[in-house]
Amino acid sequence: MFFQRSKNKYKDIAPKIYQNIIERSRSKFFYLNMDIDDSFESRFDIIILHSFIIFYFLKNFSEYEKMLSQFLFDFMFNDFDNNLREMGFGDIAVNKKMKVFITAFYGRIANYSKGIDQIQNNKGDGTLNKAILNNIYKGKDKNTKFLNFFKRYIIKNLELFNSRDLKININERFKFLELKNSKFSIIYCLKKFKNLVFVSLPLYILFFIA
């Protein structure tokens, strides 16, 4: 009975944690301050990065506690699936696109995990930097301050979660560290206006896959 109640609690909290990921991924900070292209693919990768931080934190818990990871994963990808169907895609198209999503997800999670593992084992930050560059910045040459920000952002959020009891993290929906105030400029508006699309998350992240 106790096991079932706890299992149901994890299942009930997963959508709230996912919503927190979505809310953070919407932050203009990443696109105004961190020079990230405001595109469908980039926003998808910001979602994956935040989900990775939570999944990595949960990986060292018992199989019972790691059920939360599975519930979160299931809810996230069920949401992607449902949105595709609401957009009018048929079964074949949905299955094709979901395979691409899942492959992209696991590839990114593996690269980020390897990067954090190497840092923790004093083997340098090259792998994590490469993962950030390839996923967040699509391989484009960027100022190292941006790579360093995301590297610190991942590590500091992991440290925050590790400093707290699992129950506290769950009750706070895995609240991430606060971001600095976003910069706003007319230059940004002029630069991004031609790419502006008025579609809300999570629907818009599905368009970048043809």
MARVEXVO-957299 format. One record per residue (C-alpha): chain; residue number from 1; x, y, z. Coordinates in nm, 4 decimals. Last residue first. Layout:
N
+---+-----+----------+----------+----------+
| c |   k |     east |    north |       up |
+---+-----+----------+----------+----------+
| A | NUM |        X |        Y |        Z |
...
+---+-----+----------+----------+----------+
//
This chain:
210
+---+-----+----------+----------+----------+
| c |   k |     east |    north |       up |
+---+-----+----------+----------+----------+
| A | 210 |   1.0937 |   1.7568 |  -4.1401 |
| A | 209 |   1.2056 |   1.7909 |  -3.7798 |
| A | 208 |   1.2182 |   2.1530 |  -3.6709 |
| A | 207 |   0.8432 |   2.1731 |  -3.6287 |
| A | 206 |   0.8082 |   1.9784 |  -3.3059 |
| A | 205 |   0.9542 |   2.2435 |  -3.0813 |
| A | 204 |   0.6604 |   2.4677 |  -3.1604 |
| A | 203 |   0.4020 |   2.2602 |  -2.9787 |
| A | 202 |   0.5732 |   2.2653 |  -2.6382 |
| A | 201 |   0.5665 |   2.5537 |  -2.6038 |
| A | 200 |   0.3662 |   2.8317 |  -2.7569 |
| A | 199 |   0.3517 |   2.9356 |  -3.1213 |
| A | 198 |   0.3818 |   3.2957 |  -3.2315 |
| A | 197 |   0.6747 |   3.2596 |  -3.4694 |
| A | 196 |   0.9408 |   3.5271 |  -3.4981 |
| A | 195 |   1.2145 |   3.4443 |  -3.7499 |
| A | 194 |   1.2018 |   3.7768 |  -3.9351 |
| A | 193 |   1.1843 |   3.9592 |  -3.6063 |
| A | 192 |   1.5037 |   3.8085 |  -3.4644 |
| A | 191 |   1.7664 |   4.0603 |  -3.5726 |
| A | 190 |   1.5351 |   4.3601 |  -3.5515 |
| A | 189 |   1.4210 |   4.2571 |  -3.2048 |
| A | 188 |   1.7767 |   4.1886 |  -3.0890 |
| A | 187 |   1.8878 |   4.5286 |  -3.2131 |
| A | 186 |   1.5937 |   4.6898 |  -3.0315 |
| A | 185 |   1.7428 |   4.5603 |  -2.7086 |
| A | 184 |   1.6434 |   4.3586 |  -2.4071 |
| A | 183 |   1.8857 |   4.2117 |  -2.1566 |
| A | 182 |   1.7534 |   3.9358 |  -1.9377 |
| A | 181 |   1.7728 |   3.9670 |  -1.5619 |
| A | 180 |   2.0084 |   3.7097 |  -1.4148 |
| A | 179 |   1.8845 |   3.3541 |  -1.3883 |
| A | 178 |   1.7663 |   3.1898 |  -1.0680 |
| A | 177 |   1.8887 |   2.8389 |  -0.9999 |
| A | 176 |   1.6504 |   2.5626 |  -1.1007 |
| A | 175 |   1.3461 |   2.4469 |  -0.9042 |
| A | 174 |   1.3264 |   2.0702 |  -0.9083 |
| A | 173 |   0.9457 |   2.0668 |  -0.8721 |
| A | 172 |   0.9879 |   2.2373 |  -0.5317 |
| A | 171 |   0.8204 |   1.9462 |  -0.3523 |
| A | 170 |   1.0309 |   1.7049 |  -0.5553 |
| A | 169 |   1.3562 |   1.8803 |  -0.4712 |
| A | 168 |   1.2585 |   1.8914 |  -0.1040 |
| A | 167 |   1.1743 |   1.5193 |  -0.1002 |
| A | 166 |   1.5050 |   1.4347 |  -0.2669 |
| A | 165 |   1.6902 |   1.6075 |   0.0171 |
| A | 164 |   1.8935 |   1.9042 |  -0.0872 |
| A | 163 |   2.2620 |   1.9661 |  -0.1456 |
| A | 162 |   2.2576 |   1.7292 |  -0.4428 |
| A | 161 |   1.9931 |   1.9428 |  -0.6144 |
| A | 160 |   2.2006 |   2.2580 |  -0.5711 |
| A | 159 |   2.5212 |   2.0856 |  -0.6789 |
| A | 158 |   2.3462 |   1.9611 |  -0.9918 |
| A | 157 |   2.2239 |   2.3139 |  -1.0586 |
| A | 156 |   2.5764 |   2.4463 |  -1.0110 |
| A | 155 |   2.7259 |   2.1885 |  -1.2499 |
| A | 154 |   2.4765 |   2.2486 |  -1.5301 |
| A | 153 |   2.4940 |   2.6273 |  -1.5033 |
| A | 152 |   2.8722 |   2.6229 |  -1.4685 |
| A | 151 |   2.9061 |   2.4382 |  -1.8010 |
| A | 150 |   2.6354 |   2.6532 |  -1.9536 |
| A | 149 |   2.8155 |   2.9727 |  -1.8545 |
| A | 148 |   3.1573 |   2.8416 |  -1.9566 |
| A | 147 |   3.0289 |   2.7646 |  -2.3056 |
| A | 146 |   2.8909 |   3.1165 |  -2.3349 |
| A | 145 |   3.2092 |   3.2745 |  -2.2004 |
| A | 144 |   3.4079 |   3.0698 |  -2.4525 |
| A | 143 |   3.2825 |   3.2941 |  -2.7317 |
| A | 142 |   3.1158 |   3.0821 |  -2.9964 |
| A | 141 |   3.2162 |   2.8924 |  -3.3115 |
| A | 140 |   2.9043 |   2.7240 |  -3.4451 |
| A | 139 |   2.8649 |   2.3514 |  -3.3808 |
| A | 138 |   2.4876 |   2.3668 |  -3.3412 |
| A | 137 |   2.5108 |   2.6184 |  -3.0556 |
| A | 136 |   2.3115 |   2.4286 |  -2.7930 |
| A | 135 |   2.3849 |   2.0777 |  -2.9167 |
| A | 134 |   2.7302 |   2.0896 |  -3.0760 |
| A | 133 |   2.8788 |   2.3585 |  -2.8515 |
| A | 132 |   2.7280 |   2.2177 |  -2.5329 |
| A | 131 |   2.8434 |   1.8649 |  -2.6163 |
| A | 130 |   3.1914 |   1.9905 |  -2.7064 |
| A | 129 |   3.2202 |   2.1800 |  -2.3787 |
| A | 128 |   3.1082 |   1.8695 |  -2.1895 |
| A | 127 |   3.3674 |   1.6535 |  -2.3634 |
| A | 126 |   3.6501 |   1.9029 |  -2.3133 |
| A | 125 |   3.5861 |   1.9595 |  -1.9439 |
| A | 124 |   3.8884 |   1.7835 |  -1.7981 |
| A | 123 |   3.9624 |   1.4364 |  -1.6659 |
| A | 122 |   3.9314 |   1.5247 |  -1.2981 |
| A | 121 |   3.6929 |   1.2332 |  -1.2304 |
| A | 120 |   3.4019 |   1.4680 |  -1.1615 |
| A | 119 |   3.4802 |   1.6543 |  -1.4815 |
| A | 118 |   3.4887 |   1.3287 |  -1.6774 |
| A | 117 |   3.1537 |   1.2176 |  -1.5361 |
| A | 116 |   2.9997 |   1.5534 |  -1.6238 |
| A | 115 |   3.1094 |   1.5212 |  -1.9875 |
| A | 114 |   3.0016 |   1.1593 |  -2.0155 |
| A | 113 |   2.6588 |   1.2509 |  -1.8836 |
| A | 112 |   2.6257 |   1.5425 |  -2.1264 |
| A | 111 |   2.7183 |   1.3184 |  -2.4193 |
| A | 110 |   2.4842 |   1.0365 |  -2.3149 |
| A | 109 |   2.1910 |   1.2739 |  -2.2538 |
| A | 108 |   2.2441 |   1.4320 |  -2.5957 |
| A | 107 |   2.2450 |   1.1007 |  -2.7792 |
| A | 106 |   1.9497 |   0.9713 |  -2.5791 |
| A | 105 |   1.7352 |   1.2735 |  -2.6623 |
| A | 104 |   1.8261 |   1.2908 |  -3.0300 |
| A | 103 |   1.7415 |   0.9227 |  -3.0747 |
| A | 102 |   1.4131 |   0.9737 |  -2.8881 |
| A | 101 |   1.3144 |   1.2729 |  -3.0970 |
| A | 100 |   1.4049 |   1.1029 |  -3.4254 |
| A |  99 |   1.2059 |   0.7939 |  -3.3284 |
| A |  98 |   0.9159 |   1.0216 |  -3.2349 |
| A |  97 |   0.9238 |   1.1787 |  -3.5810 |
| A |  96 |   0.8910 |   0.8473 |  -3.7606 |
| A |  95 |   0.6199 |   0.7185 |  -3.5280 |
| A |  94 |   0.4243 |   1.0401 |  -3.5690 |
| A |  93 |   0.4520 |   1.0280 |  -3.9484 |
| A |  92 |   0.3276 |   0.6678 |  -3.9595 |
| A |  91 |   0.0454 |   0.7283 |  -3.7123 |
| A |  90 |  -0.0883 |   1.0389 |  -3.8828 |
| A |  89 |   0.0148 |   1.3985 |  -3.8222 |
| A |  88 |  -0.2695 |   1.6466 |  -3.7746 |
| A |  87 |  -0.1214 |   1.9001 |  -3.5329 |
| A |  86 |  -0.3132 |   1.7360 |  -3.2491 |
| A |  85 |  -0.1322 |   1.4123 |  -3.3379 |
| A |  84 |   0.2072 |   1.5799 |  -3.3105 |
| A |  83 |   0.1050 |   1.7373 |  -2.9825 |
| A |  82 |   0.0033 |   1.4022 |  -2.8387 |
| A |  81 |   0.3370 |   1.2421 |  -2.9285 |
| A |  80 |   0.5412 |   1.5267 |  -2.7766 |
| A |  79 |   0.3293 |   1.5069 |  -2.4614 |
| A |  78 |   0.3717 |   1.1316 |  -2.4476 |
| A |  77 |   0.7440 |   1.1971 |  -2.4765 |
| A |  76 |   0.7530 |   1.4257 |  -2.1751 |
| A |  75 |   0.5133 |   1.2148 |  -1.9681 |
| A |  74 |   0.7088 |   0.8966 |  -2.0268 |
| A |  73 |   1.0442 |   1.0596 |  -1.9460 |
| A |  72 |   0.9073 |   1.2132 |  -1.6266 |
| A |  71 |   0.7484 |   0.8845 |  -1.5189 |
| A |  70 |   1.0714 |   0.6998 |  -1.5933 |
| A |  69 |   1.2829 |   0.9466 |  -1.4013 |
| A |  68 |   1.0398 |   0.9332 |  -1.1076 |
| A |  67 |   1.0767 |   0.5553 |  -1.1051 |
| A |  66 |   1.4358 |   0.6311 |  -1.0057 |
| A |  65 |   1.3236 |   0.6268 |  -0.6454 |
| A |  64 |   1.2409 |   0.2553 |  -0.6634 |
| A |  63 |   1.5519 |   0.1709 |  -0.8614 |
| A |  62 |   1.7579 |   0.3330 |  -0.5882 |
| A |  61 |   1.9147 |   0.6735 |  -0.6389 |
| A |  60 |   2.2318 |   0.7446 |  -0.8323 |
| A |  59 |   2.0537 |   0.8284 |  -1.1595 |
| A |  58 |   1.8260 |   1.0908 |  -1.0063 |
| A |  57 |   2.0691 |   1.3828 |  -1.0335 |
| A |  56 |   2.1526 |   1.2908 |  -1.3924 |
| A |  55 |   1.7842 |   1.2775 |  -1.4845 |
| A |  54 |   1.7224 |   1.6199 |  -1.3321 |
| A |  53 |   2.0148 |   1.7883 |  -1.5081 |
| A |  52 |   1.9286 |   1.6039 |  -1.8315 |
| A |  51 |   1.5743 |   1.7443 |  -1.8287 |
| A |  50 |   1.7221 |   2.0916 |  -1.8275 |
| A |  49 |   1.9495 |   2.0169 |  -2.1237 |
| A |  48 |   1.6698 |   1.8450 |  -2.3150 |
| A |  47 |   1.4430 |   2.1486 |  -2.2843 |
| A |  46 |   1.7230 |   2.3795 |  -2.3973 |
| A |  45 |   1.7797 |   2.1455 |  -2.6915 |
| A |  44 |   1.4178 |   2.1715 |  -2.8022 |
| A |  43 |   1.4489 |   2.5482 |  -2.7828 |
| A |  42 |   1.7499 |   2.5378 |  -3.0123 |
| A |  41 |   1.5694 |   2.3152 |  -3.2641 |
| A |  40 |   1.2644 |   2.5384 |  -3.2840 |
| A |  39 |   1.4710 |   2.8511 |  -3.3320 |
| A |  38 |   1.5659 |   3.1528 |  -3.1246 |
| A |  37 |   1.9346 |   3.1175 |  -3.2058 |
| A |  36 |   2.1343 |   3.1210 |  -2.8834 |
| A |  35 |   2.3447 |   3.4279 |  -2.8087 |
| A |  34 |   2.3599 |   3.3657 |  -2.4329 |
| A |  33 |   2.2082 |   3.6911 |  -2.3135 |
| A |  32 |   1.9021 |   3.7449 |  -2.5324 |
| A |  31 |   1.8244 |   3.3866 |  -2.6341 |
| A |  30 |   1.9046 |   3.2110 |  -2.3073 |
| A |  29 |   1.7664 |   3.4936 |  -2.0941 |
| A |  28 |   1.4387 |   3.4932 |  -2.2854 |
| A |  27 |   1.3220 |   3.2158 |  -2.0538 |
| A |  26 |   1.0980 |   2.9631 |  -2.2307 |
| A |  25 |   1.3223 |   2.6746 |  -2.1261 |
| A |  24 |   1.2589 |   2.7614 |  -1.7617 |
| A |  23 |   0.8818 |   2.7328 |  -1.8070 |
| A |  22 |   0.9143 |   2.4069 |  -1.9995 |
| A |  21 |   1.1342 |   2.2482 |  -1.7345 |
| A |  20 |   0.8911 |   2.3616 |  -1.4635 |
| A |  19 |   0.6060 |   2.2086 |  -1.6636 |
| A |  18 |   0.7977 |   1.8814 |  -1.6736 |
| A |  17 |   0.8345 |   1.8892 |  -1.2964 |
| A |  16 |   0.4599 |   1.9444 |  -1.2650 |
| A |  15 |   0.3843 |   1.6610 |  -1.5081 |
| A |  14 |   0.6118 |   1.4249 |  -1.3052 |
| A |  13 |   0.4470 |   1.5074 |  -0.9687 |
| A |  12 |   0.1451 |   1.2785 |  -1.0164 |
| A |  11 |   0.3495 |   0.9765 |  -1.1278 |
| A |  10 |   0.5903 |   1.0215 |  -0.8385 |
| A |   9 |   0.2975 |   1.0453 |  -0.5953 |
| A |   8 |   0.1355 |   0.7374 |  -0.7503 |
| A |   7 |   0.4524 |   0.5388 |  -0.6854 |
| A |   6 |   0.4585 |   0.6639 |  -0.3283 |
| A |   5 |   0.0978 |   0.5527 |  -0.2745 |
| A |   4 |   0.1687 |   0.2157 |  -0.4367 |
| A |   3 |   0.4729 |   0.1518 |  -0.2192 |
| A |   2 |   0.2776 |   0.2429 |   0.0951 |
| A |   1 |   0.0000 |   0.0000 |   0.0000 |
+---+-----+----------+----------+----------+
//
